[in-house]
């Protein structure tokens, strides 16, 4: 009996220890405009207008540290209000900072919620690369957030290590994208002895100086750009908005081991992307080939 009691106590301690480990929370999976997208009444969005359960928030993840009671978001999206609420109420943590990837509307405009018109935040840490930092500091209304100390802009350098605490480190890096106003960053998050790769936007894998295959092999999770499923998805030249098509990525990663394919979670889906449609052939193809589709509300354990 005593042995059973001790075993039960040890199991409880193990479960409590695991519960205190950091984890990744997926807060949104859609491209900058969300799903359904404003002004779209085509077949790709019509069902989502009718059924709220099909709607998806804009691409965003968070690293959660239950032991510290803190969490950090990666990108401040137009859906920041809902995402912050979901994060704080489900994780029982306090937002301690925001890491920005770049200056496209789906990735930084949620900062407006921190201003005096809404939250009136006090020195919320916003981590930004040099051009992103300059953009926020030099353009209204974002500069007002800094002047009123709603935000405290934390400078980032590519490939530098940001130590959030003894359990979590973040390493930013640059990727090629349409950098009209700012550079574009991706992130390696190191926590719980594991590495999480986050690249919601990139032009094409071939344009990046790093080999994406190797980068994936060195990670434990890879949440990567899946804006479009294939060429011809838009009624305009898709070279104007280059992204690695999901079809291209699956072909490129076909040689990877089953273990490495299992690390890949496609994210940042445009409203036209058929993987958003329940039980679509596109969904089934991605899953049958050993990859994942990031799901809003899901948890990646570390």
C-alpha angles and dihedrals in degrees: 000000000000089000090053091050092049091048089051092050092049091049090051091050091049091050091048091050092050091047088058094053120106119259141181119249118199106218100174141359109189130102120261095288096051125224122316094028126223113269095010116126096156124119092271092064106022096089092047091054088055099042119046090197089070095054120106133201123231119280112282138138135189136205109222125200109190092181092061095033089233137118136185126209125216106219129359104239133189084260093058093123095060094037094052090048092050092046097049098041097044099040097034089223135122122243107250101177149341127234114205125209101192150322103279116117098254094056110048112011092090086076087084088076089067093062129100092265089067127005100002088212120198117229096326105187111243114186114209140167118241100272092039089051091050091048093054093045096048105040133065138268090019095056089059090062088059095042092052090044093239085133134026109209111221114202119234130195124199113264093006120132119241111198109206093176139321090292104041135053129173126203119191123203135176127249131187113264140135095297100184094148107004142012118263122243135197123192142223111205114197115197138137090015091299136104124226120196118207119188109152094164133033133140101230132332090237092061093059117094090220123073106246092203091060092043090054092047089055093051133073095213128019119194103188143176115284100158095142131025098209145344117285093039092122131053091238136055106296090207085079089068104030119195131150104268113230088239089055093048094049090050092047093048095042091103093055119106119262087252093056094044088053089062093062120098114179113218142165098060119191114226088251093056108112092213086079090065112091114249092357120159088246091057092048093048093053093049095043090056092057101260131119135231112221110243125209111248095020125134127221109204121218 
